Amino acid sequence: MIVQYHKEFLKRFKKQPLKIKKRFKDRLTLFIHDEFDPTLNNHSLRGKYEGYRSISVTGDIRAVFKRTAQETIFVSIDSHSNLYG
């Protein structure tokens, strides 16, 4: 699986506390091994993110991505309320 990062994701990721950055890297490792591990709560989205999916980084932090046959592109990371509110 090829993992890419959209510039919006990188911009938001840079602003996250170190604890969140480390947690995302742990979740990414798990995602690459098994993208539907129950810990990730991988689910499809609706509304402005129709066609995208989300994984849980922490209780409130979500990483939004688009999956194709060849790659996964992470497009955003933020709190649940900032992403969907």
ChimeraX commands (.cxc) that place a marker at each C-alpha (Angstrom):
marker #1 position 0.00,0.00,0.00 radius 0.5
marker #1 position 1.30,3.43,-0.96 radius 0.5
marker #1 position 0.52,6.17,1.57 radius 0.5
marker #1 position 0.48,9.81,0.45 radius 0.5
marker #1 position -0.28,13.04,2.32 radius 0.5
marker #1 position -2.21,15.98,0.91 radius 0.5
marker #1 position -0.76,19.43,1.67 radius 0.5
marker #1 position -3.80,20.20,3.86 radius 0.5
marker #1 position -3.06,17.11,5.97 radius 0.5
marker #1 position 0.60,18.10,6.37 radius 0.5
marker #1 position -0.37,21.65,7.37 radius 0.5
marker #1 position -2.79,20.42,10.05 radius 0.5
marker #1 position -0.48,17.60,11.18 radius 0.5
marker #1 position 2.33,20.09,11.83 radius 0.5
marker #1 position 0.06,21.97,14.27 radius 0.5
marker #1 position -0.78,18.86,16.32 radius 0.5
marker #1 position 0.89,18.26,19.70 radius 0.5
marker #1 position 3.74,15.73,19.78 radius 0.5
marker #1 position 1.50,13.22,21.59 radius 0.5
marker #1 position -1.00,13.28,18.70 radius 0.5
marker #1 position 1.76,12.98,16.09 radius 0.5
marker #1 position 3.13,9.89,17.82 radius 0.5
marker #1 position -0.35,8.39,18.15 radius 0.5
marker #1 position -1.02,8.95,14.44 radius 0.5
marker #1 position 2.21,7.16,13.53 radius 0.5
marker #1 position 1.19,4.22,15.74 radius 0.5
marker #1 position -2.27,4.15,14.14 radius 0.5
marker #1 position -0.74,4.39,10.67 radius 0.5
marker #1 position 1.38,1.31,11.36 radius 0.5
marker #1 position -1.75,-0.53,12.46 radius 0.5
marker #1 position -3.65,0.80,9.42 radius 0.5
marker #1 position -0.99,-0.48,7.01 radius 0.5
marker #1 position -1.08,-3.91,8.67 radius 0.5
marker #1 position -4.90,-4.13,8.87 radius 0.5
marker #1 position -6.91,-1.09,7.77 radius 0.5
marker #1 position -10.10,-2.47,9.32 radius 0.5
marker #1 position -8.69,-3.22,12.78 radius 0.5
marker #1 position -11.51,-2.37,15.24 radius 0.5
marker #1 position -9.19,0.02,17.12 radius 0.5
marker #1 position -9.15,2.34,14.10 radius 0.5
marker #1 position -12.94,2.62,13.77 radius 0.5
marker #1 position -12.45,2.91,9.99 radius 0.5
marker #1 position -15.71,4.15,8.48 radius 0.5
marker #1 position -17.05,5.94,5.42 radius 0.5
marker #1 position -18.11,9.57,5.63 radius 0.5
marker #1 position -21.01,11.61,4.29 radius 0.5
marker #1 position -21.67,15.26,3.55 radius 0.5
marker #1 position -18.68,17.33,2.45 radius 0.5
marker #1 position -16.48,14.24,2.86 radius 0.5
marker #1 position -18.66,11.95,0.73 radius 0.5
marker #1 position -16.39,9.27,-0.80 radius 0.5
marker #1 position -13.79,9.60,1.98 radius 0.5
marker #1 position -13.14,7.48,5.04 radius 0.5
marker #1 position -11.96,8.27,8.55 radius 0.5
marker #1 position -9.91,6.53,11.22 radius 0.5
marker #1 position -9.72,7.37,14.91 radius 0.5
marker #1 position -6.34,8.62,16.10 radius 0.5
marker #1 position -7.53,9.37,19.65 radius 0.5
marker #1 position -10.96,9.67,21.21 radius 0.5
marker #1 position -11.51,13.03,19.49 radius 0.5
marker #1 position -8.86,13.26,16.74 radius 0.5
marker #1 position -9.72,11.83,13.31 radius 0.5
marker #1 position -7.64,11.33,10.17 radius 0.5
marker #1 position -9.59,11.58,6.91 radius 0.5
marker #1 position -8.38,9.72,3.84 radius 0.5
marker #1 position -9.30,8.67,0.31 radius 0.5
marker #1 position -8.53,5.08,-0.72 radius 0.5
marker #1 position -7.89,3.90,-4.26 radius 0.5
marker #1 position -6.78,0.49,-5.47 radius 0.5
marker #1 position -3.13,1.58,-5.46 radius 0.5
marker #1 position -2.84,4.18,-2.70 radius 0.5
marker #1 position -4.23,5.88,0.37 radius 0.5
marker #1 position -4.16,9.68,0.51 radius 0.5
marker #1 position -4.59,11.27,3.93 radius 0.5
marker #1 position -6.28,14.63,3.36 radius 0.5
marker #1 position -6.90,16.02,6.85 radius 0.5
marker #1 position -6.41,15.47,10.57 radius 0.5
marker #1 position -8.21,17.35,13.31 radius 0.5
marker #1 position -10.76,17.06,16.10 radius 0.5
marker #1 position -14.14,15.57,15.31 radius 0.5
marker #1 position -15.90,18.92,15.79 radius 0.5
marker #1 position -13.45,20.85,13.59 radius 0.5
marker #1 position -13.72,18.34,10.76 radius 0.5
marker #1 position -17.44,17.68,10.76 radius 0.5
marker #1 position -18.93,20.64,12.65 radius 0.5
marker link #1:1,2 radius 0.2
marker link #1:2,3 radius 0.2
marker link #1:3,4 radius 0.2
marker link #1:4,5 radius 0.2
marker link #1:5,6 radius 0.2
marker link #1:6,7 radius 0.2
marker link #1:7,8 radius 0.2
marker link #1:8,9 radius 0.2
marker link #1:9,10 radius 0.2
marker link #1:10,11 radius 0.2
marker link #1:11,12 radius 0.2
marker link #1:12,13 radius 0.2
marker link #1:13,14 radius 0.2
marker link #1:14,15 radius 0.2
marker link #1:15,16 radius 0.2
marker link #1:16,17 radius 0.2
marker link #1:17,18 radius 0.2
marker link #1:18,19 radius 0.2
marker link #1:19,20 radius 0.2
marker link #1:20,21 radius 0.2
marker link #1:21,22 radius 0.2
marker link #1:22,23 radius 0.2
marker link #1:23,24 radius 0.2
marker link #1:24,25 radius 0.2
marker link #1:25,26 radius 0.2
marker link #1:26,27 radius 0.2
marker link #1:27,28 radius 0.2
marker link #1:28,29 radius 0.2
marker link #1:29,30 radius 0.2
marker link #1:30,31 radius 0.2
marker link #1:31,32 radius 0.2
marker link #1:32,33 radius 0.2
marker link #1:33,34 radius 0.2
marker link #1:34,35 radius 0.2
marker link #1:35,36 radius 0.2
marker link #1:36,37 radius 0.2
marker link #1:37,38 radius 0.2
marker link #1:38,39 radius 0.2
marker link #1:39,40 radius 0.2
marker link #1:40,41 radius 0.2
marker link #1:41,42 radius 0.2
marker link #1:42,43 radius 0.2
marker link #1:43,44 radius 0.2
marker link #1:44,45 radius 0.2
marker link #1:45,46 radius 0.2
marker link #1:46,47 radius 0.2
marker link #1:47,48 radius 0.2
marker link #1:48,49 radius 0.2
marker link #1:49,50 radius 0.2
marker link #1:50,51 radius 0.2
marker link #1:51,52 radius 0.2
marker link #1:52,53 radius 0.2
marker link #1:53,54 radius 0.2
marker link #1:54,55 radius 0.2
marker link #1:55,56 radius 0.2
marker link #1:56,57 radius 0.2
marker link #1:57,58 radius 0.2
marker link #1:58,59 radius 0.2
marker link #1:59,60 radius 0.2
marker link #1:60,61 radius 0.2
marker link #1:61,62 radius 0.2
marker link #1:62,63 radius 0.2
marker link #1:63,64 radius 0.2
marker link #1:64,65 radius 0.2
marker link #1:65,66 radius 0.2
marker link #1:66,67 radius 0.2
marker link #1:67,68 radius 0.2
marker link #1:68,69 radius 0.2
marker link #1:69,70 radius 0.2
marker link #1:70,71 radius 0.2
marker link #1:71,72 radius 0.2
marker link #1:72,73 radius 0.2
marker link #1:73,74 radius 0.2
marker link #1:74,75 radius 0.2
marker link #1:75,76 radius 0.2
marker link #1:76,77 radius 0.2
marker link #1:77,78 radius 0.2
marker link #1:78,79 radius 0.2
marker link #1:79,80 radius 0.2
marker link #1:80,81 radius 0.2
marker link #1:81,82 radius 0.2
marker link #1:82,83 radius 0.2
marker link #1:83,84 radius 0.2
marker link #1:84,85 radius 0.2
view
